[in-house]
């Protein structure tokens, strides 16, 4: 439910509506706007509850109209947040106008490997270093990451290079430890509907980078973001990283670039595209990265390794430093057409 106040409604009138909502056991969300204020009630109301609230609020001074929200993902929608969200991660701002590139290896393998990757992507223009300390792998025999040692390496390299950092957190009990070491918490595609993890991440005080599940609908994706927002974390970034393909002959996933403008039309949250996972083949990554910029994405997440042939995970979809540098040069040429700064 959204209560729209009259033009020029006083602060006392807005407060009276908020108090009436609280008196019924709900927490109001006051949303100032140009000339008028709206008050949201982000709760699932029964018909009787809704009618009771409408009856009480409708009699208060300064109320213009009461409307029902059209989406189940209330906090993620434009109805509850009328300006685009800009997320701050370290010294970086992710959102409208800018184009933020996060790059680095799939896995943190050693201090030397991770530092070399960070230096290479920074030279090319990336602003955030990525890399997994904990790796969810299909096979239990595959490299699982350096775990806590990996977190220490990420923190050290981030400090030395001045790059903001992002890594995946896989379980609710590890949120605190991971949050101590990085600027952005990544929720991986396999964890998109791990609701206890989403809740703890939302309580962490760190921005959350949420990847779309490979079989998730747009609504399911936004509802996952809603879990994080509902815990008081306003800084959520949505990441399109490919959905289940009908044919795996040529690509690992199908990168759903149509999701970018769709998400932008439905939500105020920034949208990042991960073409590395989206196609899973290194030679196709640059084309999809450039297409993502033109589609309206707020940035990219790219896998870059000093020597992809020696990578312990996802080498087949990883760019080397020269390939990444060439891609960044192409993105700089395209940026004015997308009305972005890189």
N, C-alpha and C positions, 0 to 999 in steps of 0.2 A: 504494500500500500504506500502511496506517495501523497502527501498533503502539500498542495501548492498554495503559497501565501499570496495575498494581494500585492500589487506593486506598492512599494513604500511601506510595507507592514513594519511595525516597530519591533525592536528587540524584545520588548515585554510581551508582545503578542506571539512572537515565535516561541519564546520561553514558555508561555502558557500552553501552547500545543504540545511542546516537548514534555512538560510536566504531566499533562493529561495522558500521554502515551505511557510514561513511566508508571503512573498510578495504576495502569492496567497490567503491569508486569512486563512491558516490552522496552527495549532500549532504542530510542530514536536516533536517527542519523541526520543531523542538520547539514544541509547542502546549500550554502550561499551561492547566489547567482547574480547576473547582471540585472539589477533593478528589483529582483524578487528572490525569495528564499523558498526552498522546498525541504520537506522533512520526510525522510524515508523510514519505514518500519520494516526492516528486513527479517520478517518472521512468517512462517506458514500459518495463516489464520483460517480458522473454520468460518463457515458462513455466518454463524451466530456472533463469533468474535468480531468479524469484520463489520457487521451491521451495528453492533454495540459501539465500536470505536467511531464509525462514521457518524452515528447519532450524537455522540459526545463532542467530537471535534468540530462537526459541522455547525454547531451553535456558537463556537468561539469567534471572537472578533479577529479580523485580519485574514480569515481563511477564504481563499478564492474557490478552490475545488479539491476534491479527493478522487484520486484515480487508482486503479489497480495495476500492478506491474504485469508486464506481458511475458516475463522470463522467469524461469526457476533459479537462474544464476543472477541474483539481485545485485550483489556488491560488485560483480564483474561487469555489469551492464552500464550503458550510457545513462540509463534512467536514474541510477544512484550516484553517478560520478560524471559530471558534465564537462570536464576538461580532460584531455589526454594525460595519462599518468607518466611522469618522468621518474625513472628509478635511478638512484645514486648508488654506485658500487665503487668503493674507494674514492678516487678522484674523478671517476667517470660518470657521465649522465647518459642514460639510455632512454630514448624516446623521440618525439617528433623533431624533425629538422636534422638531427645527427644520424650517422650511420656507424654503429659500433661493431668492430670485428673482434671476436674472441678466437684465439688460435693456439694450438699447441698439440702435443702428442696425445694419443688415446690414453696411454698409461705413463705414469711416472716410473721410469726404469732405474734411474740413478741420478745423483746430483749433477754429474757432468752432462748426461743426456738432456736433462730437463733445462739446465742453464743454457746449453747450446740452442735448444729449441726456443726458449724465451728470448734470447738475444736476437735470433733470426727473425722471429715474428715481430719483435719491436722495431727492428730496422726497417721492415717492410710497412709498418704502420698500424699493426694491431695494438689495441689498448688493454686487452685483458688476456691473461694466460690461462689456458685450460689444461687439464691433465687429471687422470684418474688415480687416486690413491687406493681406492677400493673398487674392484672391477667385477660387475655381475656378468659371469660368463656362462654360456650354454653348457659347456662341458666342465665338470669339476676338475679336470686335469689341465685346463688352460690356465695361463698366468692370471692370478687373482689380484695382483697389485701389491705394492709394498706396505699397504695399510698405514699404521701410525708413522712409520719412517717416511712414507710418501707424503703425509701431511706436513711433516717437519721440513721436507725438501721444498714443497710448494710454498710454505711460508717464507723460507729463507730466500728462495729465488725471487719471489714477489717483492720482498724488501730490497734485494740487491738491484733489481731492474726497474723498480718503480711501477711495474704493471699490477693492476688489480688481478685478483685470482678467483677461479671458480673450480669446484670439484664436486663430484657426486656424493651424496649421503644416501646410504642404502637401508638404514633402519632407524626407528624412532630413538632408540637408546644411544645412537651415535651422533645425534644432532648437535649436542653440546660440544663434543670434542671436535667435530668438523668445523663448527661455527667459530671456534677459537683460532682457527688457522687460515681461513679464507674469507674473501669479501662477499662471495655469492654462493648460496647453497643450490646445487643442482639436484632436482628430482628426476631420475631417469625414466625412460619410457615404460620400462617394466614395473615401475613403482607409482605410476600416475594415479592409480586407485588404491594405493596403500594408505588408507585413511589415517591410521595412527601416526604414520610418518608425516603426512601433510599437516596434521594438527600440531605436532611438535615443531616442525619447520616454521609454521606460522607464529609460534610463540618465541622463536629464537632471537628475534630482533634483527636478523639478517635478511637481505633481499633473497627472494626465492625464484629460481629459474626452473620452470616446469615444462618438461617435455611431453608431447602428445603420445599416448599409447598407440601401438601399431594398429590396433583395431578399434580405436576410440572415435566416436562421433564428435562433432564440434560441440554439441551440448554437453556430452560427458567430459570433454576437455575443460570447458568453462566451469562446470560444476566442481571439478577437481581444484581449479583455481579458487573457487568459492570457499572451499574448506580452509585454505590458507588465509584468505582475506577475512574470513569470519573469526579468526583468532587474533585479529588486530594488526596483521601485517599488510600494509597498503602497497608494498613493493614486490609485485609479482610480474615476472616476464614469461610470456608464452613462447614456446619453441615448437615449430613445425619441423619434424624430423623424418617424415615419410610414413606411409601406411602400408599395410599388407598388400603385396602385388598380386595380380592375377597370373603373372608370368615372371618367374625368377631367372629366366634364361639370360637376361642381359643386365638387370639391375637387382640390387639387394632388396630395395623397397621402391614404392612409388611416391615420389616427392609431390605432395599435394599443395602446389603453389596457389591454387584457387582458395585454399584455406586462409591465405594472408589477407586479401581484401575482405573476405567473409568475416574473419575475426575482427578486423578493423572496424567493420560496420556494426558489430555487435558489442564490442568491448572497448574500454578506454585503456586497456593494458598494452604495453609494448609487445611487438611480435618479432621474434628472431627466427631465422631459418638455418637449419643444419643440413647442408647438401651432402656432407660426407656420409652420414648415415642414410640420408634421403635416397641416394643412388647406390652407394657402396662401391663405386668404381672410380678410381682417382681421375681418370681422363675425362669423366663426365662432370666432375665437381665444378670446375670453373664456369662452364656454361650455365649450370643451374644456380650458381652463386650470383652471377650477373642478372639472371632472370629474376631471382628473388629481390634484388634491389629495385628493379623496375616494377615488380608486383606490389611494392610498397612496404617491404620489410624494414624494420628499424635496425637491422644488423644481421650478422652471420656468426655461426660457430663452425670453424674449419679445423680439421685434423692436419697437423703439420709435424713432421718428425725429421731430425737431421739426416737420417738414412732410412726411409720407409722399408727398404728390403730387409733391414735388421730389426724392425719394430716387433715387439713381443705381442702386440695385439693390433688388429685392424690395419695392417700395413697396406692391404690392397686398395683401401679407400683414402689413403693418406698422401698429401702433397709433400714434396721436398721443399726446402727453402727457396730455391730458384722458381719453382712453379708457383709458390705462394706469392712471391714478390711480383711476378708477372701478372697474377690475378689482381693484386692490389693496384697495380698501375692501370689495369683495365677498369677497375671500379672507380678510380679517380676521374677517368674520362666520362663515365656514365653518371656520376653523382649529380652534376647539374641538371641532367634530364629528369632525375628522380627527386629534385629539389632537396638534396641532402648534402651535408658536409661530411667529409671522411678524414 
